[in-house]
Amino acid sequence: MRASIVWFRQDLRLQDNPALAAAIKRGKPVLPVFIWAPAEEGGWSPGAASQWWLHHALQDLQALLRREGSRLLIEDAGTGSSLDTLLFLARQSGADRVYWNRRYEPAAIARDEQVSKQLSREGIRTESSNSAMLLEPPDIKNKSGRPFRVFTPLWNHYRTRTIPAPVCVDLEALQTPKTWPQRNPLDAHTFLPSTRWDGGLAARFGNPTRTRLLTRFDEFIPTRAAAYLTNRDDPAKDGTTLLSPALHWGQIGPREAWKRLDQSNPAVESGLMRQLIWREFSHHLLVHFPQTTHRPLRNEFLQFPWREDPEHLRLWQQGETGYPIVDAGMRQLWQTGWMHNRVRMIVGSLLVKHLLGHWLEGARWFWDTLVDADLANNTFGWQWIAGCGADAAPYFRIFNPILQGERFDPDGTYVKTFLPELDKVPTKFIHRPWALGDLDLASCGVKLGQNYPRPVIEHTFGRARALEAFQANKARAGSDSSS
């Protein structure tokens, strides 16, 4: 008997899943499968924190399918490939069609093209759909027929387009096979760390099921969306949706999120809707400029004199830079697998501007430690702060970590949450404790260089050095282009 395989990837949901809808509509038994093949990710295999989220998303999807009388095959490609696994399952089940939802990372695009060609040679039809984006990234062009490289024109373009509605999946029509073949089965627990360092992630997110995530989002819109534009920049407040990991792994589709937004609310339009379009922008850039996963979009940065300093990188990674807002962010990241977006910009600026660390060093650290690590968003964010990407921050925009802390965490609540050693430091000095003086610091239980570090680099010096390096790079690039 013929059957259909649905290859789940970053679309771990049943509703608004066009690949699953198409397979069900065909009227044949459906084999849902997830294949673990990290070697096929082009050097960007999901990091440890992202795998923690993947574990919960797979368990949730498995439970959702069981309620429908089905199941999820979780397969390990091992030393083989996704193609090998699909071919095995097809031969064992009699499947003659494979359905999937498209991914837009360069390695995934190349892999999917190869899989489609080889399956076709074996007499197996493939069908792919879009479930990850509001609109297909390859189809978005400016008036000149070229990719957008600035956000505002792309935002204006989206406002003229009709966003398709979420796909309704007829689960009552889902047919299941009589037998369930397996090749190299995995348990979802495989993705949890063997040494359980993930307590902070569990405390922050609990069990992130689709139902809980949708409930949070639906409750957020009427109660906190109006204050989003203000609260989103306050790291001490729970003022964001935390939707990004759910969007990355596809527990919630962007079209589902879009439909739930009240577009007549100006705060929603200028806040949450724009954030969804920023996500579209990053994927748009990755599709049109796939080289940016490992090299700058702006070629003038190919020869930029980034500094390789393992000790500075370690201090930054461990939240020991001596700048409280930076250290709080890095420790929040390590403990919870997440960091407030405003703080992401501040910590990124310190690494690539003050310390002149390579943006890829930051990108790879975030990749391994963020539960919402997404190749398009991560690449775009780091190239933006480094000034070498699209719509990038100009080189002279160098965040002052002291002023940023005083502006966005004025009473030090955020800092003291993740740096308890500074709990007794007066608010006036919480973002520059070294200015308090050794005796007063001692009365607060702080000894600089012992239980809290001195600044890894003095702000004025770091800023001046960064400006000099960026100005010299700009001059060299101008000279090269005119020669």
C-alpha positions as CSV (number, residue, x, y, z in Angstrom):
1,M,0.0,0.0,0.0
2,R,1.3,3.4,-0.9
3,A,2.1,5.9,1.9
4,S,3.4,9.4,2.4
5,I,6.3,10.6,4.5
6,V,6.1,13.9,6.2
7,W,9.7,15.1,7.0
8,F,9.5,17.4,10.1
9,R,12.4,19.8,10.6
10,Q,11.8,23.3,12.0
11,D,8.0,23.0,11.8
12,L,7.2,21.0,14.9
13,R,3.5,21.5,15.0
14,L,0.4,20.0,13.4
15,Q,-1.8,23.0,12.6
16,D,-0.6,25.6,10.0
17,N,1.6,22.9,8.6
18,P,1.1,22.8,4.8
19,A,3.3,19.8,4.3
20,L,1.2,17.7,6.7
21,A,-2.0,19.2,5.2
22,A,-0.9,18.1,1.7
23,A,0.0,14.6,2.9
24,I,-3.3,14.1,4.7
25,K,-5.3,15.5,1.7
26,R,-3.7,12.8,-0.5
27,G,-5.6,10.2,1.4
28,K,-2.8,7.7,2.1
29,P,-1.2,6.6,5.4
30,V,1.2,9.2,6.7
31,L,4.5,8.6,8.4
32,P,5.7,11.6,10.4
33,V,9.5,11.6,10.8
34,F,12.1,13.8,12.3
35,I,15.7,13.1,11.3
36,W,18.7,14.1,13.4
37,A,21.5,14.9,11.0
38,P,23.8,17.6,12.5
39,A,26.5,17.0,10.0
40,E,24.2,18.4,7.3
41,E,24.0,21.8,8.9
42,G,27.0,23.4,7.2
43,G,29.0,23.8,10.4
44,W,26.0,25.2,12.4
45,S,24.6,22.2,14.1
46,P,22.1,23.2,16.8
47,G,23.9,24.2,20.0
48,A,23.4,22.8,23.5
49,A,20.7,25.2,24.6
50,S,18.9,24.9,21.3
51,Q,18.9,21.1,21.6
52,W,17.3,21.5,25.1
53,W,14.4,23.3,23.4
54,L,14.3,20.8,20.6
55,H,13.9,18.0,23.2
56,H,10.7,19.6,24.5
57,A,9.4,20.5,21.1
58,L,9.8,16.9,19.9
59,Q,8.2,15.5,23.0
60,D,5.3,17.8,22.5
61,L,4.9,17.0,18.9
62,Q,5.0,13.3,19.7
63,A,2.2,13.8,22.3
64,L,0.1,15.8,19.8
65,L,0.4,13.0,17.2
66,R,-0.5,10.3,19.7
67,R,-3.7,12.1,20.5
68,E,-4.5,11.7,16.8
69,G,-3.7,8.0,16.9
70,S,-0.3,8.5,15.1
71,R,3.3,8.8,16.3
72,L,6.5,10.6,15.4
73,L,9.5,8.6,14.2
74,I,12.7,10.3,15.6
75,E,15.5,9.0,13.5
76,D,19.3,9.4,13.7
77,A,21.1,9.7,10.4
78,G,24.3,8.6,12.2
79,T,27.1,8.3,9.7
80,G,24.6,8.2,6.9
81,S,22.4,11.0,5.8
82,S,18.8,12.2,5.8
83,L,18.5,10.9,2.3
84,D,19.6,7.4,3.4
85,T,17.0,7.5,6.2
86,L,14.2,8.6,3.9
87,L,15.0,6.0,1.3
88,F,15.0,3.3,4.0
89,L,11.7,4.4,5.4
90,A,10.2,4.7,1.9
91,R,11.2,1.2,1.0
92,Q,10.0,-0.3,4.3
93,S,6.6,1.5,4.2
94,G,5.9,1.6,0.5
95,A,5.9,5.4,0.6
96,D,6.1,7.0,-2.8
97,R,5.9,10.7,-1.8
98,V,7.8,12.8,0.7
99,Y,6.5,16.1,1.9
100,W,8.4,18.8,3.8
101,N,8.4,22.5,4.6
102,R,11.2,24.5,3.3
103,R,14.1,25.8,5.2
104,Y,16.2,28.7,4.1
105,E,19.7,28.2,5.5
106,P,22.3,27.6,2.7
107,A,23.3,24.1,3.7
108,A,19.6,23.1,4.1
109,I,18.7,24.4,0.6
110,A,21.6,22.5,-1.0
111,R,20.7,19.3,1.0
112,D,17.1,19.5,0.1
113,E,17.8,20.0,-3.6
114,Q,20.0,16.9,-3.5
115,V,17.4,14.8,-1.6
116,S,14.7,15.8,-4.1
117,K,16.7,14.8,-7.1
118,Q,17.8,11.5,-5.7
119,L,14.3,10.6,-4.4
120,S,12.9,11.5,-7.9
121,R,15.4,9.0,-9.4
122,E,14.0,6.4,-7.1
123,G,10.5,7.1,-8.3
124,I,9.5,9.0,-5.1
125,R,7.9,12.4,-5.6
126,T,8.7,15.3,-3.3
127,E,6.6,18.3,-2.5
128,S,7.8,21.2,-0.4
129,S,5.9,24.1,1.1
130,N,6.5,27.4,3.0
131,S,5.5,27.3,6.7
132,A,8.4,29.2,8.2
133,M,7.9,32.7,6.7
134,L,5.1,35.1,6.1
135,L,6.2,35.4,2.5
136,E,8.8,33.4,0.5
137,P,12.2,35.1,0.9
138,P,13.3,34.5,-2.7
139,D,10.2,36.3,-4.0
140,I,10.9,39.5,-2.1
141,K,12.6,42.1,-4.3
142,N,12.8,45.9,-4.4
143,K,11.6,48.0,-7.3
144,S,14.9,47.4,-9.1
145,G,14.4,43.7,-8.8
146,R,17.2,43.3,-6.3
147,P,17.2,42.2,-2.7
148,F,16.4,44.7,0.1
149,R,19.4,45.7,2.2
150,V,17.7,48.3,4.4
151,F,14.8,47.4,6.7
152,T,12.4,50.3,6.3
153,P,11.8,49.8,2.5
154,L,11.2,46.1,3.1
155,W,8.8,47.0,6.0
156,N,6.9,49.3,3.7
157,H,6.8,46.6,1.0
158,Y,5.3,44.1,3.4
159,R,2.6,46.5,4.4
160,T,1.4,46.5,0.8
161,R,1.3,42.7,0.6
162,T,-1.4,40.3,1.7
163,I,-0.2,37.8,4.2
164,P,-1.6,34.3,3.6
165,A,-3.8,32.8,6.3
166,P,-2.5,29.9,8.4
167,V,-3.2,26.5,6.8
168,C,-6.0,24.5,8.4
169,V,-5.0,20.9,8.8
170,D,-7.8,18.3,8.7
171,L,-6.4,16.0,11.5
172,E,-9.6,13.9,11.5
173,A,-8.6,12.6,8.0
174,L,-5.1,11.6,9.2
175,Q,-4.5,8.0,8.2
176,T,-1.8,5.9,10.0
177,P,0.3,3.0,8.6
178,K,-0.3,-0.5,9.8
179,T,3.4,-1.0,10.6
180,W,6.0,1.5,11.7
181,P,9.4,1.0,10.2
182,Q,12.4,2.4,12.1
183,R,16.1,2.6,11.1
184,N,18.1,4.3,13.9
185,P,15.5,5.4,16.4
186,L,16.3,8.1,18.9
187,D,14.5,9.1,22.1
188,A,13.8,12.8,22.5
189,H,15.9,12.7,25.7
190,T,18.9,12.3,23.5
191,F,19.0,16.1,23.1
192,L,19.2,16.8,26.8
193,P,22.7,17.3,28.3
194,S,24.2,14.3,30.0
195,T,25.4,16.6,32.8
196,R,22.3,18.4,33.8
197,W,23.3,22.0,33.7
198,D,19.9,23.0,32.3
199,G,18.1,23.8,35.6
200,G,18.1,27.5,34.8
201,L,16.5,26.9,31.4
202,A,13.8,24.8,33.0
203,A,13.1,27.4,35.6
204,R,12.8,30.1,33.0
205,F,10.7,28.3,30.4
206,G,9.2,25.3,32.1
207,N,8.0,22.8,29.6
208,P,7.6,24.9,26.4
209,T,4.7,23.1,24.7
210,R,2.8,24.6,21.9
211,T,-0.3,25.0,24.1
212,R,1.6,27.0,26.7
213,L,3.4,29.1,24.2
214,L,0.2,30.0,22.4
215,T,-1.4,30.8,25.7
216,R,1.4,33.2,26.7
217,F,1.2,34.9,23.3
218,D,-2.6,35.2,23.4
219,E,-2.4,36.6,26.9
220,F,0.4,39.0,26.1
221,I,-1.5,40.7,23.3
222,P,-4.4,42.2,25.3
223,T,-2.5,42.8,28.5
224,R,1.0,43.9,27.6
225,A,1.1,44.6,23.9
226,A,0.2,48.3,24.4
227,A,3.2,48.7,26.7
228,Y,5.5,46.7,24.5
229,L,7.3,49.6,22.9
230,T,8.3,50.8,26.4
231,N,8.9,47.6,28.2
232,R,10.8,45.8,25.5
233,D,13.9,47.9,26.3
234,D,13.7,47.2,30.1
235,P,15.6,44.0,30.7
236,A,14.2,43.8,34.3
237,K,10.7,43.4,33.1
238,D,9.0,40.5,31.4
239,G,8.0,42.7,28.5
240,T,8.6,40.5,25.5
241,T,6.7,37.6,24.0
242,L,9.6,35.0,24.2
243,L,8.2,33.9,20.8
244,S,11.6,33.5,19.1
245,P,12.4,29.9,20.0
246,A,8.9,28.8,19.2
247,L,9.2,30.4,15.8
248,H,12.6,28.9,15.2
249,W,11.5,25.4,15.9
250,G,8.2,26.0,14.3
251,Q,6.0,25.2,17.3
252,I,4.2,28.4,16.3
253,G,4.0,29.6,12.7
254,P,4.6,33.2,11.8
255,R,1.3,33.4,10.0
256,E,-0.4,32.1,13.1
257,A,1.3,34.9,15.1
258,W,0.5,37.5,12.5
259,K,-3.2,36.5,12.5
260,R,-3.4,36.9,16.3
261,L,-2.2,40.5,16.2
262,D,-4.6,43.3,16.4
263,Q,-3.4,45.3,13.4
264,S,-5.6,48.3,14.3
265,N,-3.5,48.8,17.5
266,P,-0.7,51.3,16.7
267,A,1.5,49.8,19.4
268,V,1.1,46.3,17.9
269,E,1.8,47.5,14.4
270,S,4.9,49.5,15.2
271,G,6.1,46.9,17.8
272,L,5.2,43.2,17.4
273,M,4.4,43.3,13.7
274,R,7.7,45.0,13.0
275,Q,9.5,42.4,15.0
276,L,8.0,39.7,12.8
277,I,9.1,41.6,9.7
278,W,12.7,42.0,11.2
279,R,12.7,38.2,11.3
280,E,11.6,38.1,7.6
281,F,14.4,40.6,6.8
282,S,17.1,38.4,8.3
283,H,16.0,35.4,6.4
284,H,15.6,37.5,3.2
285,L,19.3,38.5,3.6
286,L,20.4,34.9,4.3
287,V,18.7,33.6,1.2
288,H,20.1,36.3,-1.1
289,F,23.5,36.5,0.6
290,P,24.3,33.0,1.8
291,Q,28.0,33.7,2.2
292,T,27.2,35.9,5.3
293,T,27.1,32.9,7.6
294,H,30.9,33.1,7.6
295,R,32.0,36.3,5.9
296,P,30.8,39.9,6.1
297,L,28.1,41.2,3.7
298,R,30.2,44.3,3.2
299,N,33.4,43.4,1.4
300,E,35.3,46.3,2.9
301,F,35.3,44.3,6.2
302,L,37.1,41.3,4.7
303,Q,40.5,42.8,5.9
304,F,39.3,44.4,9.1
305,P,41.9,44.0,11.8
306,W,39.9,42.0,14.4
307,R,41.9,41.2,17.4
308,E,42.3,37.6,18.5
309,D,42.5,37.6,22.3
310,P,41.4,34.4,24.0
311,E,41.5,35.9,27.5
312,H,39.3,38.8,26.6
313,L,36.9,36.4,24.8
314,R,36.8,34.1,27.9
315,L,36.1,37.1,30.2
316,W,33.3,38.2,27.9
317,Q,31.8,34.7,27.7
318,Q,31.8,34.2,31.4
319,G,30.4,37.6,32.3
320,E,33.6,38.9,33.9
321,T,34.2,42.1,31.9
322,G,33.7,44.4,34.9
323,Y,30.8,46.2,33.2
324,P,27.7,45.1,35.2
325,I,25.1,45.4,32.4
326,V,27.3,43.3,30.2
327,D,28.1,40.7,32.8
328,A,24.5,40.4,33.9
329,G,23.5,39.8,30.3
330,M,26.2,37.1,29.8
331,R,25.3,35.4,33.0
332,Q,21.6,35.5,32.1
333,L,22.5,33.8,28.9
334,W,24.5,31.1,30.5
335,Q,21.9,30.4,33.3
336,T,18.7,30.6,31.2
337,G,19.6,30.2,27.6
338,W,18.2,33.6,26.8
339,M,19.2,37.2,26.9
340,H,17.1,40.4,26.6
341,N,17.4,41.9,23.1
342,R,18.6,45.3,24.3
343,V,21.3,43.7,26.3
344,R,22.3,41.5,23.3
345,M,23.2,44.7,21.5
346,I,25.1,46.1,24.5
347,V,27.2,42.9,25.0
348,G,27.8,42.6,21.3
349,S,29.1,46.1,21.1
350,L,31.5,45.6,23.9
351,L,33.0,42.5,22.1
352,V,33.3,43.8,18.6
353,K,33.9,47.5,19.3
354,H,35.7,47.9,22.6
355,L,37.6,44.6,22.4
356,L,37.7,44.4,18.6
357,G,36.7,40.7,18.8
358,H,35.6,39.1,15.6
359,W,31.8,39.1,15.2
360,L,31.9,35.3,14.4
361,E,33.3,34.6,17.9
362,G,30.2,36.3,19.3
363,A,27.9,34.6,16.8
364,R,29.2,31.1,17.7
365,W,28.9,31.7,21.4
366,F,25.3,32.8,21.0
367,W,24.7,29.9,18.7
368,D,25.7,27.4,21.4
369,T,24.0,29.2,24.4
370,L,20.7,30.6,23.1
371,V,17.6,28.5,23.1
372,D,16.4,30.7,20.2
373,A,19.6,30.4,18.2
374,D,18.6,31.0,14.5
375,L,21.1,31.2,11.8
376,A,19.5,34.1,9.9
377,N,18.7,36.2,13.0
378,N,22.1,35.4,14.7
379,T,24.1,36.3,11.5
380,F,22.1,39.5,10.9
381,G,22.3,40.6,14.5
382,W,26.1,40.2,14.8
383,Q,26.9,41.7,11.5
384,W,24.6,44.6,12.3
385,I,26.4,45.4,15.6
386,A,29.8,44.9,13.9
387,G,28.8,47.3,11.1
388,C,29.7,44.8,8.4
389,G,26.1,43.8,7.4
390,A,22.9,45.1,6.0
391,D,21.3,48.2,7.5
392,A,24.2,48.0,9.9
393,A,25.0,50.2,12.9
394,P,27.6,52.8,11.7
395,Y,31.1,52.3,13.0
396,F,30.9,55.3,15.2
397,R,27.9,53.9,17.1
398,I,29.6,52.4,20.1
399,F,27.4,51.6,23.0
400,N,28.7,53.0,26.3
401,P,28.0,50.1,28.7
402,I,27.8,52.5,31.7
403,L,25.3,54.9,30.1
404,Q,23.3,52.0,28.6
405,G,23.0,50.4,32.0
406,E,21.9,53.7,33.6
407,R,19.4,54.3,30.9
408,F,17.8,50.8,30.6
409,D,18.3,49.5,34.1
410,P,18.2,52.7,36.2
411,D,17.7,51.1,39.6
412,G,20.0,48.1,38.9
413,T,17.2,45.5,39.3
414,Y,18.4,43.5,36.3
415,V,22.1,43.7,37.2
416,K,21.4,42.6,40.8
417,T,19.3,39.7,39.7
418,F,22.3,38.1,37.9
419,L,25.2,39.7,39.8
420,P,24.2,39.1,43.5
421,E,27.7,40.1,44.6
422,L,26.7,43.7,43.7
423,D,23.4,43.6,45.6
424,K,24.5,46.1,48.3
425,V,26.1,48.6,45.9
426,P,24.2,51.9,45.9
427,T,22.0,52.5,42.8
428,K,24.0,55.5,41.8
429,F,27.1,53.4,41.4
430,I,25.6,50.0,40.3
431,H,26.8,50.5,36.7
432,R,30.2,51.8,37.6
433,P,31.1,50.2,40.9
434,W,34.8,51.2,40.6
435,A,33.8,54.8,41.0
436,L,32.6,54.1,44.6
437,G,36.1,53.7,46.1
438,D,37.6,50.7,47.7
439,L,36.5,51.5,51.3
440,D,32.9,52.0,50.3
441,L,33.0,49.0,48.1
442,A,34.3,46.9,51.0
443,S,31.4,48.0,53.1
444,C,29.2,46.6,50.3
445,G,31.1,43.3,50.4
446,V,32.8,44.0,47.1
447,K,36.5,43.7,46.4
448,L,37.4,44.6,42.8
449,G,39.6,42.0,41.3
450,Q,38.5,39.4,43.8
451,N,34.8,38.8,43.9
452,Y,34.0,41.2,41.0
453,P,36.4,42.2,38.2
454,R,37.8,45.5,37.3
455,P,36.8,46.6,33.7
456,V,38.5,44.5,31.1
457,I,39.1,47.7,29.1
458,E,38.6,51.4,30.0
459,H,35.6,52.7,28.0
460,T,37.2,55.9,26.7
461,F,40.3,54.0,25.5
462,G,38.3,51.1,24.0
463,R,36.0,53.5,22.2
464,A,38.9,55.6,20.8
465,R,40.8,52.4,19.6
466,A,37.6,51.1,17.9
467,L,37.0,54.4,16.1
468,E,40.6,54.4,14.9
469,A,40.3,50.9,13.6
470,F,37.0,51.4,11.9
471,Q,38.1,54.8,10.4
472,A,41.3,53.2,9.1
473,N,39.4,50.3,7.6
474,K,37.0,52.8,5.9
475,A,40.0,54.7,4.5
476,R,41.7,51.6,3.2
477,A,38.5,50.4,1.6
478,G,38.1,53.7,-0.1
479,S,41.6,53.6,-1.3
480,D,41.2,50.1,-2.7
481,S,38.1,50.9,-4.6
482,S,39.7,53.9,-6.3
483,S,42.9,52.1,-7.3
